[in-house]
Amino acid sequence: MNSENHSFNELEVIHKLKHYLPEQAALKDFIHQIHCRLFQKMKFHKAIRHASQMFGHSVSLKLEEFRSLYKEGK
């Protein structure tokens, strides 16, 4: 391939790639909305468990944390 005949157009590449990238950056923790279309047809709790396994993020407190908060009246 002759490099003189082909130039890299970064704006064209970004335009093509943006259709495959999420509109929002990855979140550290799960919030009330699921922006990933993969989970939209799932029941809420199934979706957050699945997302947790896929992305390795915590979506809930541990049982011990819930118990501690309950004892504190929170």
C-alpha positions as CSV (number, residue, x, y, z in Angstrom):
1,M,0.0,0.0,0.0
2,N,1.4,3.4,-1.0
3,S,1.2,5.7,2.0
4,E,1.1,8.7,-0.4
5,N,-2.3,7.7,-1.7
6,H,-3.9,7.1,1.7
7,S,-4.1,9.5,4.6
8,F,-5.5,8.8,8.0
9,N,-8.6,10.9,8.7
10,E,-9.1,10.8,12.4
11,L,-12.5,12.6,12.2
12,E,-13.8,10.0,9.8
13,V,-12.6,7.1,12.0
14,I,-14.2,8.7,15.2
15,H,-17.4,9.2,13.3
16,K,-17.5,5.6,12.3
17,L,-16.5,4.3,15.8
18,K,-18.9,6.4,17.8
19,H,-21.8,4.2,16.7
20,Y,-20.2,1.3,18.5
21,L,-19.3,3.1,21.7
22,P,-21.6,3.8,24.7
23,E,-22.9,7.4,24.9
24,Q,-21.9,7.6,28.6
25,A,-18.6,6.6,30.2
26,A,-18.5,3.5,32.4
27,L,-19.8,4.1,35.9
28,K,-17.9,3.1,39.0
29,D,-21.1,2.0,40.8
30,F,-24.5,1.0,39.5
31,I,-27.2,3.6,39.6
32,H,-31.0,3.5,39.0
33,Q,-30.7,3.6,35.2
34,I,-29.3,0.9,33.0
35,H,-28.0,2.5,29.8
36,C,-26.8,-0.8,28.3
37,R,-29.4,-2.1,25.8
38,L,-28.3,-5.7,26.7
39,F,-30.1,-5.4,30.0
40,Q,-33.3,-3.5,29.1
41,K,-35.5,-6.6,28.6
42,M,-34.4,-8.2,31.9
43,K,-36.1,-7.9,35.2
44,F,-34.3,-5.2,37.3
45,H,-32.7,-7.5,39.9
46,K,-31.6,-10.1,37.3
47,A,-30.1,-7.3,35.2
48,I,-28.1,-5.8,38.1
49,R,-26.8,-9.3,39.1
50,H,-25.8,-10.0,35.5
51,A,-24.1,-6.6,35.1
52,S,-22.3,-7.1,38.4
53,Q,-20.9,-10.4,37.1
54,M,-20.0,-9.0,33.7
55,F,-18.3,-5.8,34.9
56,G,-17.1,-6.8,38.3
57,H,-18.8,-4.0,40.1
58,S,-20.8,-4.2,43.4
59,V,-24.5,-3.4,43.0
60,S,-25.5,-4.0,46.6
61,L,-24.3,-4.0,50.1
62,K,-23.1,-7.2,51.7
63,L,-25.5,-8.9,54.1
64,E,-23.2,-8.0,57.1
65,E,-23.4,-4.3,56.0
66,F,-27.2,-4.4,55.9
67,R,-27.3,-5.9,59.3
68,S,-24.9,-3.4,60.7
69,L,-26.9,-0.5,59.3
70,Y,-30.1,-2.1,60.6
71,K,-28.6,-2.3,64.1
72,E,-27.7,1.4,63.9
73,G,-31.3,2.2,63.0
74,K,-30.4,3.3,59.5
